[in-house]
């Protein structure tokens, strides 16, 4: 019984310490007045630039392979075309 009480007490203390640490971390994260907005996500502009570059590369590859894509589209069955058009419309 003595060891059970010690285990329960230590688990309660550990839970409280963890909850306090999470609350402090959340307060620090949401306190925008103490940190700059740029500090939240310093790589946001880099990710946007990479995404734009990838979209341009994909558009270029699509233009270059337009004839092959059209040929593959013509080979699809009617059901596959409907499903593919529905996916493309999303």
Backbone as numpy.savetxt, mean C-alpha at the origin, in Angstrom:
# Nx Ny Nz CAx CAy CAz Cx Cy Cz
-0.53 -21.37 43.19 -1.35 -20.19 43.19 -0.48 -18.94 43.19
0.63 -19.01 43.94 1.53 -17.88 44.04 2.12 -17.54 42.66
2.53 -18.57 41.92 3.14 -18.35 40.61 2.11 -17.86 39.60
0.89 -18.33 39.72 -0.18 -17.86 38.84 -0.42 -16.37 39.04
-0.44 -15.94 40.27 -0.64 -14.52 40.56 0.52 -13.69 40.01
1.74 -14.19 40.11 2.91 -13.48 39.59 2.84 -13.39 38.07
2.44 -14.48 37.43 2.33 -14.49 35.96 1.26 -13.51 35.51
0.12 -13.50 36.20 -0.96 -12.59 35.82 -0.53 -11.14 36.03
0.13 -10.87 37.14 0.58 -9.51 37.42 1.61 -9.05 36.40
2.55 -9.92 36.05 3.57 -9.53 35.07 2.95 -9.33 33.70
1.96 -10.14 33.34 1.28 -9.96 32.06 0.52 -8.65 32.04
-0.11 -8.30 33.16 -0.84 -7.03 33.24 0.11 -5.85 33.11
1.24 -5.92 33.76 2.24 -4.85 33.66 2.77 -4.74 32.23
3.07 -5.86 31.63 3.56 -5.84 30.25 2.52 -5.26 29.31
1.25 -5.62 29.50 0.18 -5.07 28.67 0.07 -3.56 28.83
0.14 -3.09 30.07 0.04 -1.66 30.32 1.22 -0.90 29.70
2.41 -1.44 29.83 3.59 -0.80 29.24 3.46 -0.75 27.72
3.00 -1.83 27.12 2.83 -1.87 25.66 1.75 -0.88 25.22
0.65 -0.82 25.94 -0.43 0.12 25.59 0.05 1.55 25.71
0.82 1.85 26.76 1.36 3.20 26.93 2.32 3.55 25.79
3.17 2.62 25.41 4.12 2.87 24.33 3.39 3.10 23.01
2.35 2.32 22.75 1.57 2.51 21.52 0.87 3.86 21.53
0.33 4.24 22.68 -0.36 5.54 22.78 0.62 6.68 22.55
1.81 6.58 23.12 2.82 7.62 22.92 3.26 7.69 21.46
3.45 6.54 20.85 3.85 6.52 19.44 2.76 7.12 18.56
1.51 6.82 18.86 0.40 7.39 18.09 0.34 8.90 18.28
0.54 9.35 19.50 0.52 10.80 19.77 1.65 11.50 19.02
2.83 10.90 19.02 3.95 11.49 18.30 3.71 11.49 16.81
3.08 10.45 16.29 2.82 10.35 14.84 1.76 11.35 14.40
0.73 11.53 15.21 -0.37 12.41 14.80 -0.14 13.86 15.17
0.88 14.17 15.94 1.15 15.55 16.32 1.90 16.25 15.19
1.15 16.79 14.25 1.73 17.40 13.06 2.42 18.71 13.39
2.02 19.35 14.47 2.63 20.64 14.80 4.09 20.50 15.20
4.48 19.32 15.70 5.86 19.15 16.14 6.78 18.68 15.02
6.21 18.14 13.95 7.04 17.68 12.83 6.55 18.32 11.55
7.42 18.45 10.59 7.02 19.00 9.31 6.24 17.98 8.51
5.39 18.46 7.62 4.60 17.57 6.79 5.51 16.74 5.90
6.60 17.31 5.44 7.53 16.57 4.58 8.19 15.42 5.32
8.29 15.52 6.64 8.94 14.46 7.41 8.09 13.21 7.49
6.79 13.32 7.24 5.92 12.17 7.31 6.26 11.18 6.20
6.43 11.67 4.98 6.74 10.78 3.87 7.76 11.47 2.95
9.03 11.37 3.28 10.03 12.09 2.49 10.23 11.54 1.09
9.77 10.32 0.81 9.98 9.70 -0.48 8.77 9.81 -1.40
7.77 10.58 -0.99 6.54 10.66 -1.77 6.80 11.17 -3.19
7.58 12.21 -3.34 7.86 12.76 -4.66 8.64 11.77 -5.53
9.53 11.03 -4.91 10.31 10.04 -5.66 9.39 8.93 -6.16
8.48 8.47 -5.29 7.55 7.42 -5.71 6.65 7.91 -6.84
6.20 9.17 -6.76 5.36 9.72 -7.83 6.13 9.78 -9.15
7.38 10.20 -9.09 8.19 10.29 -10.31 8.42 8.90 -10.91
8.68 7.93 -10.06 8.89 6.56 -10.56 7.60 6.02 -11.16
6.48 6.29 -10.52 5.19 5.81 -11.05 4.89 6.45 -12.40
5.14 7.76 -12.52 4.93 8.42 -13.82 5.84 7.84 -14.89
7.10 7.58 -14.54 8.04 7.01 -15.50 7.58 5.62 -15.93
7.11 4.81 -15.00 6.63 3.47 -15.33 5.39 3.54 -16.21
4.50 4.49 -15.94 3.30 4.63 -16.78 3.66 5.06 -18.19
4.64 5.96 -18.30 5.10 6.38 -19.64 5.71 5.20 -20.38
6.51 4.39 -19.69 7.14 3.23 -20.32 6.08 2.21 -20.75
5.06 2.02 -19.92 3.98 1.08 -20.28 3.19 1.60 -21.47
2.92 2.90 -21.51 2.19 3.48 -22.65 3.01 3.35 -23.93
4.32 3.56 -23.83 5.18 3.43 -25.00 5.20 1.98 -25.50
5.31 1.03 -24.57 5.31 -0.38 -24.95 3.97 -0.77 -25.59
2.89 -0.21 -25.08 1.57 -0.49 -25.66 1.48 0.05 -27.08
1.96 1.27 -27.28 1.95 1.86 -28.63 2.81 1.04 -29.59
3.97 0.60 -29.12 4.88 -0.16 -29.98 4.31 -1.53 -30.34
3.53 -2.12 -29.44 3.00 -3.47 -29.67 1.50 -3.43 -29.97
1.01 -2.33 -30.47 -0.43 -2.17 -30.69 -0.97 -3.20 -31.68
-0.25 -3.48 -32.74 -0.72 -4.45 -33.74 -0.81 -5.85 -33.14
0.19 -6.25 -32.37 0.18 -7.57 -31.75 -0.94 -7.68 -30.72
-1.18 -6.60 -29.98 -2.25 -6.59 -28.99 -3.60 -6.71 -29.68
-3.79 -5.97 -30.77 -5.05 -6.04 -31.51 -5.27 -7.45 -32.07
-4.20 -8.08 -32.55 -4.31 -9.44 -33.08 -4.70 -10.42 -31.99
-4.09 -10.30 -30.81 -4.44 -11.19 -29.70 -5.88 -10.95 -29.26
-6.33 -9.69 -29.29 -7.71 -9.38 -28.90 -8.70 -10.03 -29.85
-8.36 -10.03 -31.13 -9.26 -10.64 -32.12 -9.36 -12.16 -31.94
-8.35 -12.77 -31.36 -8.35 -14.22 -31.16 -9.17 -14.65 -29.94
-9.57 -13.70 -29.09 -10.34 -14.03 -27.90 -11.77 -14.43 -28.26
-12.34 -15.26 -27.41 -13.75 -15.60 -27.59 -14.60 -14.44 -27.09
-15.90 -14.49 -27.39 -16.79 -13.39 -27.00 -16.85 -13.24 -25.47
-16.89 -14.35 -24.76 -16.94 -14.29 -23.29 -15.67 -13.68 -22.72
-14.53 -14.06 -23.29 -13.25 -13.49 -22.82 -13.17 -12.01 -23.12
-13.70 -11.59 -24.25 -13.70 -10.16 -24.60 -14.55 -9.37 -23.62
-15.73 -9.88 -23.28 -16.61 -9.18 -22.35 -15.94 -9.06 -20.99
-15.36 -10.16 -20.51 -14.68 -10.14 -19.22 -13.49 -9.19 -19.24
-12.72 -9.23 -20.33 -11.55 -8.34 -20.43 -11.94 -6.89 -20.52
-13.02 -6.59 -21.27 -13.48 -5.21 -21.36 -13.98 -4.71 -20.02
-14.64 -5.59 -19.27 -15.11 -5.21 -17.93 -13.94 -4.92 -17.01
-12.88 -5.71 -17.09 -11.69 -5.47 -16.28 -11.01 -4.16 -16.67
-10.96 -3.89 -17.96 -10.31 -2.66 -18.43 -11.11 -1.43 -18.05
-12.42 -1.57 -17.90 -13.26 -0.42 -17.57 -13.16 -0.04 -16.09
-12.60 -0.90 -15.25 -12.50 -0.59 -13.82 -11.63 0.58 -13.56
